[in-house]
């Protein structure tokens, strides 16, 4: 069993000065914590893996392909591989768990 605590992951991510921290990598998936502060810019590009975002905290809009919606704590968003996507209009610090399948990179 592997158990992770969000506060510990956030501290590790912040200590490494990055917006993304991959904290689990297995044969068929990887999981990370993505952080974007209010007013910041999401510069990610399409990935070659399917993704699921689970919003842990914060508030923003997300565009996936041609669709846009508001997300907040508890929102779950699926992004198919190769599809353009971005978080924007980030009004509250955003913390998102990201699941990639197959594993990222």
C-alpha positions as CSV (number, residue, x, y, z in Angstrom):
1,X,0.0,0.0,0.0
2,X,1.1,3.5,-0.8
3,X,-0.5,6.4,1.1
4,X,0.0,10.1,0.4
5,X,-1.0,13.2,2.4
6,X,-1.9,16.3,0.4
7,X,-0.2,18.6,2.8
8,X,3.1,16.6,2.4
9,X,2.8,16.6,-1.4
10,X,2.1,20.3,-1.5
11,X,5.2,21.0,0.7
12,X,7.4,18.8,-1.5
13,X,6.1,20.4,-4.7
14,X,6.7,23.9,-3.3
15,X,10.2,23.0,-2.1
16,X,11.1,21.8,-5.6
17,X,9.9,25.2,-7.0
18,X,7.7,23.6,-9.6
19,X,4.0,23.7,-10.6
20,X,3.9,19.9,-11.0
21,X,5.0,17.0,-8.7
22,X,4.7,13.5,-9.9
23,X,4.4,11.4,-6.8
24,X,3.3,8.0,-8.1
25,X,4.4,6.1,-11.2
26,X,3.2,2.6,-12.0
27,X,3.1,0.4,-15.1
28,X,-0.3,1.7,-16.3
29,X,-0.6,5.1,-14.8
30,X,1.1,8.0,-13.1
31,X,-0.3,10.6,-10.6
32,X,0.8,14.1,-9.8
33,X,-0.2,17.3,-8.1
34,X,-0.5,20.4,-10.3
35,X,-0.6,23.8,-8.7
36,X,-1.5,27.1,-10.4
37,X,-1.9,30.2,-8.2
38,X,-4.6,32.8,-8.7
39,X,-4.0,34.9,-11.8
40,X,-1.2,32.6,-13.1
41,X,-0.9,31.2,-16.7
42,X,-1.2,27.5,-17.5
43,X,1.4,26.8,-20.2
44,X,0.9,23.1,-20.7
45,X,0.7,21.5,-24.1
46,X,-1.4,18.5,-25.2
47,X,-0.1,15.2,-23.8
48,X,0.1,11.8,-25.5
49,X,-1.7,10.1,-22.6
50,X,-5.3,10.3,-21.4
51,X,-5.7,12.4,-18.3
52,X,-8.1,12.9,-15.5
53,X,-8.1,16.0,-13.4
54,X,-9.6,16.1,-9.9
55,X,-9.8,19.6,-8.4
56,X,-8.8,19.5,-4.8
57,X,-9.1,23.2,-4.2
58,X,-9.4,26.5,-6.0
59,X,-11.5,27.9,-8.8
60,X,-10.9,28.4,-12.5
61,X,-12.1,27.8,-16.0
62,X,-10.8,24.9,-18.1
63,X,-10.9,24.6,-21.8
64,X,-10.7,21.1,-23.4
65,X,-10.7,21.3,-27.2
66,X,-13.5,23.7,-28.1
67,X,-15.4,23.3,-24.8
68,X,-15.0,25.5,-21.7
69,X,-16.4,25.1,-18.2
70,X,-15.9,26.3,-14.6
71,X,-14.2,24.0,-12.2
72,X,-13.9,24.1,-8.4
73,X,-13.3,21.8,-5.5
74,X,-14.7,18.4,-6.4
75,X,-14.7,18.8,-10.1
76,X,-13.5,15.9,-12.3
77,X,-12.4,16.6,-15.9
78,X,-11.4,14.0,-18.5
79,X,-9.0,15.0,-21.2
80,X,-8.4,12.6,-24.1
81,X,-4.8,12.1,-25.3
82,X,-3.7,14.7,-27.8
83,X,-6.4,17.3,-27.1
84,X,-5.5,20.9,-26.4
85,X,-6.4,21.9,-22.8
86,X,-5.7,24.8,-20.4
87,X,-6.8,26.2,-17.1
88,X,-7.5,29.9,-17.2
89,X,-9.2,32.7,-15.3
90,X,-7.8,31.2,-12.2
91,X,-9.6,33.2,-9.4
92,X,-8.5,31.0,-6.4
93,X,-5.2,29.1,-6.0
94,X,-5.8,25.8,-7.9
95,X,-4.6,22.4,-6.7
96,X,-5.4,19.5,-9.0
97,X,-4.6,15.8,-8.8
98,X,-3.7,14.6,-12.3
99,X,-3.9,10.9,-13.3
100,X,-2.1,9.9,-16.6
101,X,-2.7,6.6,-18.3
102,X,-0.4,5.3,-19.5
103,X,2.2,7.0,-17.3
104,X,3.4,10.4,-18.4
105,X,6.7,10.7,-20.1
